[in-house]
Amino acid sequence: MGQEAISAKAIEIRVDAGQATGAMTPIWRFWGYDEPNYTYMKDGKRLLSQLAALSPATVYVRTHNLLTSGDGTPALKWGSTGIYREDAAGNPLYDWTISDRIFDTYLERGMKPYVQIGFMPEALSTRPFPYRHNWIPGGKNPLDTGWAYPPKDYKKWAELVYQWTRHCIAKYGKSEVEKWYWEVWNEPDIFYWHGTPEEYHKLYDYATDAVKRALPAARVGGPETTSPRSDHAASYLHGFLEHCLRGVNYATGKKGSPLDFISFHAKGAPTVVNGHVRMGLGAELQDIDRGFAIVASYPELRRRPIVIGECDPDGCAACPGSLYPANNYRSGTLYASYTAAAYSRIYELADKHGVNIEGAVTWAFEFENQPYFAGFRAMATNGLALPVLNVFRMFGQMGGERISVQDLSYPGVEALAQHGVRSAPDVHALASRQEGRIAVMLWNYHDDDLPGPTAPVTLTVRGLPKSVHEVLLHRYAIDERHSNVYTAWLGMGSPQNPTQEEIAALEQASDLALAVSPEWIHVENGEATLHLILPRQSVFLLTFTVAVAPKPRR
């Protein structure tokens, strides 16, 4: 998308550095993916290093298939650790080799596991055959094979979880493992669980009791249900919370179940309209809004930490745009601007409901040994960071407290949830302050992946110290020309076997880039004003560093 005509009227955005609105909790520092064995492969390790380096905040990683039987050979939507089998007499045999390798890879980078207790080992499954699925994108092979069934023996299931937790304590130390999250299963309200809700409650009770017996201070939670805008998923979440608060624990016989954090999923709903992609930001916001409302409806849970266990523009990371045209937004800046717009509204919705949002898992990693820019929902392609990853690099420069953002043209988060962004574009900002530094993220987002006018913005930052006359400004940009490896690759003729020189140029283009050189800007009476032009589907980050005495300029 090239430079378009400029909208006639400037949007006025006012940031007040003196007015805090809440904590700038680093909710963005959670990632997840289906294929655990990608973790320690070449590009997987490289991407994890990049994620760990985003900011001082600790990054957590969630992955499926940590208990799935197999030899560790990866495939799309598949992975395995071979952690459990039984001898001829039915006695358990444990092998921690692959699961240790996964956790080692995280911890070596200062990351921590968000441990998913699942799926069902073949030797424990009530319906083990067929066990491994043979799903391919666009194919009709079922995903929900033997790994998706309840255990034939809940005590053996609990003992597996207990021994796994004990092993992690012995290998990594009690104080380390106490910092992890432990959650049970994934999306039990759909085909990932071939049991009743009551059987899931039983699975949860036995698993969390096992973790707590091994490590009483461990953080356990769930239920990782699907989009609560669905009445079915909302009912399932309600039923789970009722069980944890007032039900009889299947493992202990006592009232209630441990619940240190609550997790549910939120997904957008892109479609193809008249030949172009139309995103579904409203759908994802509806999920978050209703999920928060459900938690807030229980007074005893109102301040319980919430982790949105998957928080994404669509539902299938392994479904490439080449076969699923609605996913053709993923390589360019639309994914980036959507992410900025969506994640900023999580804070607004948490404030609205008075709930305690702790994290939002981006379910997008990388897909090993696939073509460049194949259209998977990912953070990188063959080691090259996509534009969306640069949004998280921007978030990594924000922290401390959120500060007031005023924009008279902003329709409000409820209107966005109800209608999406289908008429006027969403041009708005999120701002924070910490340690003499103000950060302002701005975006020009629209649901429709079509060319559109650029947005002139007059940004006023107030509340700077009256004694300061200049601040150092860094302007970062994600647009067609900046922080955008995809357009750089297209400009090379879309090589699938790039030369070393081309790879070096692509790596440089994948970094978060300054739009202009850093500059000192004038401050008068604690106020600075900037005039900006935001292209459609762009994201800017402006950082203002306050210095008591400006550096001398030559």
N, C-alpha and C positions, 0 to 999 in steps of 0.2 A: 504494500500500500504506500503510495508516494505521498508527497506533501500535498495537502488539500487546501481548499479555501478556508480562510479564517472566519470563525463565527463573528457576527457583528458586535455582540455585546460582551464585555468582559465580565467574568464571574469574580465576585469579591469574596475572598476567604480571609478570615481574621483569626489569628492564633494568639492566645493570651498566655504567655509563659508564666505569668503570675497566678494563674488559676488552674489548680490541679483538679482532675475529674476522677482519678482512680489509678490503681497500679497498672503499669505497663508490663503485666505478666508475660513472659516469653512463651506464649501458647504455641507458637509456630515451631518449637524445637523438637517436635515428635515426627518420626517417619515410620512407614511400614510398607510391607510387600509380601506377596504370596510365596516367593521362591527363596527359602532360607539359604540354599547352597550357593546362590549368587554372592552371598556375604563375603566369602573369602576368595572369590575369583578376582582376576586382575582389575577389571573396571569397577567391580563392586567395592574392593578395598580403596580404590582411588576416590570414588564418590563418597564413601564413608569418611575419608580424611577431609574432604571438602566440607561435608556437613558438620563435622566436629569443629572445624575452624571458623564457623559462622560468627561466633561470639563467645564470650566467657561462659554463657549459660550452658548447662549440661544438656546434651542431646540424648533423647531416648529413642530406641528402635524396637518396633513390634513386627513380628513376622509369623505367618502361618506355618503349620507343618513341623513344629519342633518335636512332636512325639510321633510323627508319622513313620511307619515302617518302610524300609528301603535302604539302598546302599549309598544315598547321597547324590545320585545322578539327577540333575535338575531338568525341568521342562516347564513350559508355560503353565502357570497356576498349579505347580507341583513342586514338591521338595520333600526330603526325608532325612532322618537322622539315625534310623535303626536303633533307637534307644532301648527298645524292649522286645524281648521274645521269651519263649518258654521252652524248657527241656521236655523230654518225652513224658515225664511224670507231671508236667504242668507247673513246675517250679519256675519262678521268674529269673531271667537273665538280663542284666543291665549292661549297656555299653554307652558310656558318656562321650565317646571320642568326637563325634561330629558336633554334638551340641556344645561341647567345650570349645571346639574350633570356632564356632559361630560367636559365642560369648567372648572368647579371647580376642577376636577381631574387633569387637566393640570396645572392650576395656583397654586394649592397647592404644586406642585413640581418645581415651577419656570419655567415651560414651557409656551408656548404661542400658541394659535390657529392659524392655517392657514385655515381660515374659507372657506369652500366650500359652496356656495349658491346653494343648490340643495338637493334632487330632488323635483319633483312636488308633492305637497300635493294632496291627492285624491279629495278633494272638489274643487280644481282648475284645475284639469287635463281635457283636451279636450276629452280624451278617458279613463275614470277612471276604466272601468271594462274589464278584470280582473286587479286588482291593484297590489297585491303582487305576486311575482313570486314564484315558487316552484322548483327552480334549485337545482340539486344535482350533485356532481362530476361524470362525465361519462354519465350523463343523457342527454336527448334531450329537456327538458322543457325550454321554452324561458325565457330569462332574461328580455327582454324589454317589460314589461307590463305597466300598467297605469302611473307609476311614471316617464316614459321616454318621456312624451308628453308635448307640449306647454301649457301655461295657457289659460283658456277660457276668462280670463279678466286680461290684463297686468297691469291695475291700481291696482287691488287687489293684484296681484303679487308684485308690487312695494311697496304697503302699508305694506305687510307682511315683506318685507326686511327692510323697514324703521322702523317699530315698533320693529323688532328684534334688529336692531342696537341701537335704542334708549334704549331698555331694557338693552343691554350689557353695555352701557355707564352708565346708572343709577346704575347697580349692581357692575360693576368693576372699573368705573371711566374713564373719558375721556382720561387722559394721558396713561392709560393702554391699552385701545382699539386702540389708535392710533399706538401702536406698532404691532398690528396684521396685517396679510394679509387677504384680502377678494377677493376671485376669484369666477367666475360664471360657475357653472356646471362642467361637466367632459366629455371629448372626444365627443364633439358635432358632429364630422365628421363621427361617426359610430352609432351603434344602441342605444347608450345612449341618443340620441336626435332624436325624430321622428318629426323633423321640417326641414325647409329649412335653408340654411346658413343665409338668410336674417332674418328669424324668430329667429335664435340664436342671431344675432346682436341686434334685438329688445329686446330679453330677457336680454342681457347683458346691453344695454342702460338703461332700466328701473331699473335693479337691482343696477347698479353702481351709477346712479343718486340718488336712494333712500339712499344708504349708504353715499354718499357725502352730501346729504341734512341733514342727521342726524349728520355727522361727516366730515366736509370738509377736514380734514387732514388725513383721512383714506387712506390706501394703497389698491387700487383695481387693478385687472388685470385678464388676461386670455390669450388664450382661452382653455388651457389644451387639445390641439389636440393630436392625436396619432402620431406615428412615422413618421417624415417628410421625411424619405427616400422614402416613398410612394408619388407618384405624387399627388394623391388625397388629402392626408393630407397636403402636402406642399402648394397646391393651396388654401386649406381652411385657412391655417395660413396666407398666403399672403392676401387673401380676408378680413380676420378679421383685419389685420394691416392697410390695405387701408381704411377700414371703420372707424377705430379709428382715423386715421390721417385726412381723407378728406371727409368722408361720412356725411350724415345728421343724427343727433342723433334722434332716434325715440321718446325719452322721452322729449327732450327739444326743438327740431326743430333747434338747432344750429349746427355748423360745428364741427364734430369730437366727440370722446368719451374719457372719462378719461382712462388712461392706465399707471399706476404707475409701473407695472412690467409685463413682458411677460412670458408666460408659455407654454411649449409643453412637450411631453413625448418622452422617448428614451428606447427602449427595445432590448435585444439580441434575439437570435433565436437558442436555442439548438435543436439538433436532435439526433436520435439514428443511429449510423453507425456501421455495423458489430457487433452489440450486445453491444456497449458501447456508452456512452453519448459523444457527441461532442458539445461544447459550440459555441456560435455565437457572440464573442466579436466584430468582425468586423461590424456586423449589428448595434449594439448599438452605436459604434463610428460613423458610417455613419449617423445615426439619429442626433447625437449631431452636427456633422460637418455641415450637411445641415441646421439644425435648426439655428445654429449660423450664417451661411451664409445668410439665409433669413433675420434675424434681421439686420445684418450688411449692407444689401443692401439698408436700409433706413437710410440715414445720420442722420436724426433727432432722430432715435431710437438707434443709435450705442452704447450709454452709458447708455441706459435704463436697469435697473436690469433685469436679466433673472433667472427664477427658472425652472429647469427641473422638472415638477410636478410629474413625475414618472420616475425612473431611475433604471432599473432592468435587470437581465439576461434573463427574459422571460416575458410572458404576463399575466399569471393567477396565482395569489398567492394561491387561494383556490383549485387548481388542484393538488392533491397529486401524488407523484411519483409512488405509487402503481397502479394507473390507467393511468398515463401519464408518460411512461418510460423516456422521455427526461428530466423530472424534477428530476431524481434520483441523482442529484448533490448536493442537498440542505443541507443535514445533515452534510457533511464532509468538508474537507479543500478546495475542488475545488471552492465552493461558496466564500470562504474567499479570495483565491488568485485571482479569477476573479474580485472581488470587488476592491481589491487593484490596480490591473492593469487598471480597467475601470475608477475608480474615479481619478486616477492620470492623465489620459489622458484628462479629462475635462479641467484641467488647461491649458494643451498644446493647445487644440483646441480653448479655449477662447483667449489665446495669439495670436494664428494664425489669428483669425478674428478681434481681437481688441474689443471684446464685454465684457460686464460687468456681469460675472456670479456670482450670489448671493447664489444660493442653488441648491441642487439636492435631490429630495425626494426619499428615499428608500421605495418602496411600499411593506413593509413586516413588520408584527407586530407579533402577536401570535394568536393561534386558541384554544379557551377555550374548555376544556373537550373533547380533542381528544387523541388518543393513543400517547404514546411516539414515537418521531421520525417518524411521519406519512408521512413525505415527503411534507408538505406544505412549501411554501416560507415564512419563518418566521425568527425572531430573537431569539426565544426561544421556547422550547417545555415543557409544564407543569412546567413552571417556571425556566427551565434550559437554560442558554444562550448557543446558538449554536456557533460553531467556527467563523462564519461570524461576530457575534456581537463583537468579540475580535478585528477584523480589525478596527471597529469604536472606540474601546477603544484605539487602537494605534493612529488613527487619532486625538483623543482627546488630545494626548500628543504633537501634532504638532501645530504650530501657528507662528504668527509673519510674517516673510517673507520667501518665497521660495528662495532657493539658487541653484546655478548652479550644475547640474549633467551631467557628461560627460561619455559616454560609446561608444567607436568606433564601437562596434558590434550592436548597436541599429539601427534598420532599419528605425525608424521614425513613427510618429503617422499616417501619410497618408498610409504607407504600411500596418500597422495593420488594419486600417479601410477597406482597399481594400481586403486584403487577410486573415485577422484573424491571429491566431497563430496555423498554421497547419504543419509547418516544424520544424524549430528550436524553442525552448521554448523562452518565453518572460522573460528574467532575467534583471531586471532594478530596478531603485530606484527613490524615491521622497524625497527631503530633505528640512528642514526648520531651521531657527534660531530665537531665541527669548531669551532675558534676560539671556545671558551667557549660553545658552543651545542649542546644535545642535541635531536635530532628523533626522534620516535616516531610511526610510521604504524601504525594499527590498523584492522582491518576485521572485519566480520561477513558472511561470504560463504556462500552455498549454491548448489549446481548448479541446484536447482529454483526456478523463478521463481514462487514461491507465498508468501503471507503466512506469517510465522513469528514466534516470540517474540523480543523484544529480548534482548540479552546483557549482563548486568551484569559489569563487569570491574573488578577491583582492580589498578591499575597502581602498581608500586613502582619508582622510579628510584633506584638506588644509585650510589655512587662519585662523588658530587658533592664539591667541595672542602669539607673540614671547617670552613673559615673562613667559608663562605657560609651565611647564615641565611634568605635569601629568593631566589627566582628568578622571573623574569618569564615567565609562561605565556601563550602564544597557542594557542587551540583552534580549529582549522578543521574543517569538517564537510561531507561530501557525503551527503545523505540526502533524504528527501522534501521537506524544508523549506529546505535550505541547498544552495547551489551547484548548483541544479537548474532549468535553464531550461525543461525539459520539463513539469514539474508547473505551473510558472508559466503556460506557454502553454495547457495543458489548463484551468487555472483561468480563463482569458480566453474559453473557449469554442472553442479550437483555430482561431484566425483564420488563413486563408491570405493575407489582405491586411491585416495589422495596421496600425493607425494609427501616426503618429510617436510618440505618447505610449505606445502599447503596445510599440513597438520599444525605446524608451528603458527601459521597465520590464523587458523581456526581456533587454536587454543587461546590466542590473544583476544580474538573476537568474542570468546565465551566468558571473559572476565567482566565484572562489573566496572563500567567505564564512566569517567567524568565527562560531562557534556562540554565543559570549558575548564580552563585552569582555575585552581583555587584563587579567590580574590578577597580583598578587604572591602567591606561595604559600610556605608555611613549609617550611623545610628543617631537619632535625635530625640531627646526626651524619652529614652527607653523604647523607641519604635523604629523598625526598619521596614521598608516597602520594596517589593520586587514586582516586576511585570514579566510574566512568563507566557510561553506559547506551548501548549501540550497537544501533540498529535493524537489522533484517535488510537486507542488501545496502547497508550504509553503509560509509564510509571516514572515519576521523578522522586528523588530523595534529596532534600536540602538539609545540610547540617550547618549550624551556626555555632562557632566556638567563641566563647566570651573570654577575652584576655584583659587583664587589668591594665596592661600597657601594651599597645599594639607593637608588633615588630617594626623596626624602621624599614621603610620602602626606598628603594634606589631608583 
